[in-house]
C-alpha cells in the first residue's frame, strides 16, 4: 500500500489491487504542499549561506542530542548536492535524523520502507488506466520529492535498488520510455543495519558510488542519552520541529558552497588521494573520479560552515574517509586478515604528503 500525507491523513495513491508493503510518509499534502506549523507562513528570506547551515543545524540538534559531527556531515552532503548512506545499529537515530532534517526545511519529504517484494514501479511510479478518460494516467512514485528517506535500503532486491541509480546520478528517471525530471533539490538519505544479513541484499558497487558520504551515528554519551529520555517523557520532539528555512535558502546554501575557493594544489592532492586507492595493497577496486568530485565539493561545504572562503587540507582530512572508504572493495585475503576499507584510506592519508 502506498500512502501519503500527514500521519493523521492517509490517501491511497496506488490502485486497489496493489499489495506492496510500501509506506511513504510526507510532510506535504497529495498536491505536494509542504507542511507548515499552525499560523506560520514561510517568506523568502535573505539568509546568508552560513546562516542557513546554522539554523538547520540548531533545529536538528534540538532533537538529535550529542550528534554534532553527524549533523555536520549530513548537512555537508546536502550543501554539496550529494546523497548520504547511514549505516549503524538499530535504534541509534538514523531515521529520526532524516525526519528532523526534512521537518526543518520547508520542502517535500517522503519515506520508503524497503522490503523484499518492493518493485521499481513502487519507487518510480506507474501508469494506471482511467476508465472515464479511456487512457493511462501516470501516478508519480515517492522518488518525486525533495528529501527521500530510503529506509533499510538493503532489504530490497538489486532490481529495485537499481531504480535509484539514475535518480541519484542524473536527477531524473526514465519510466515507460519517457524521461521525467526530478526536483532541483533532490536529496536521498538511505539507511541500513550492518548486523542484519538474513533477507538482505548488499548494495552493488555502482549504487555505493552514488552516495557522496557514508558514515555511522554511533552511541551518544550517557548524559546525552539521559537527555533523550527526558525529551521523550511527554512527547516526541520530532513532532515539535517546524520549518526554519525554505527551499530557496537551501539553494543559496549550495551556491555558497560552490563559491568557496579551492587551490590547484589541493585539487591535485584530492586526485592523488583517490588515485592511490586504485593501486594500494589489498584493494581490489579503487575509488572512481566521482569520489574526487564528491571530496572536493564536501570539503567546500565544510569550509563554508567554518566561515572560511577557501578549502584547507584539514577539511579534506576531516571527510576523506567518509567519502572514499565505502567506494573501495578489498581483496578477499585482506578481508580475512581483518583489514577494512576505512583503515586502508587512513593509511593513504598518512602516506600522501600534504601540499604546502
Number of C-alpha atoms within 10 A of each C-alpha: 16 22 22 23 23 15 10 5 11 15 12 13 15 20 14 8 7 11 12 15 16 20 16 22 23 29 23 20 16 17 7 16 14 18 21 16 11 7 5 10 9 12 9 11 11 11 16 13 22 19 16 21 24 15 17 22 19 15 20 25 17 15 22 25 16 21 19 15 9 17 20 17 21 24 23 30 29 26 28 25 22 23 24 26 24 25 20 19 17 13 10 16 19 25 19 15 22 24 25 24 24 25 27 21 26 25 26 25 31 26 27 24 17 23 20 17 15 21 19 20 16 23 23 21 20 19 16 13 13 11 8 6 8 8 11 12 12 14 15 18 19 27 29 23 23 21 27 26 27 25 21 19 26 26 25 23 21 18 11 23 23 16 21 22 18 14 22 20 15 11 17 20 23 13 16 10 7 8 10 15 13 17 15 13 18 22 24 26 27 24 23 22 20 12 10 12 11 7 11 18 15 16 18 13 14 11 19 18 22 22 25 28 30 24 19 17 19 15 15 15 12 10 10 15 14 12 15 18 10 11 14 11 8 8 10 12 14 19 11 12 20 19 23 16 23 18 16 18 22 22 18 19 26 23 15 20 27 19 13 18 15 19 11 9 11 18 15 12 19 22 17 16 23 26 17 17 25 16 11 16 12 19 22 15 16 21 23 17 13 16 27 23 18 24 29 23 26 30 29 29 35 28 24 26 23 12 12 15 16 19 24 17 15 13 19 24 17 13 19 26 22 21 29 29 24 22 27 24 19 20 14 12 11 15 14 10 9 7 16 17 22 15 12 20 24 14 12 17 19 10 11 12 11 14 9 6
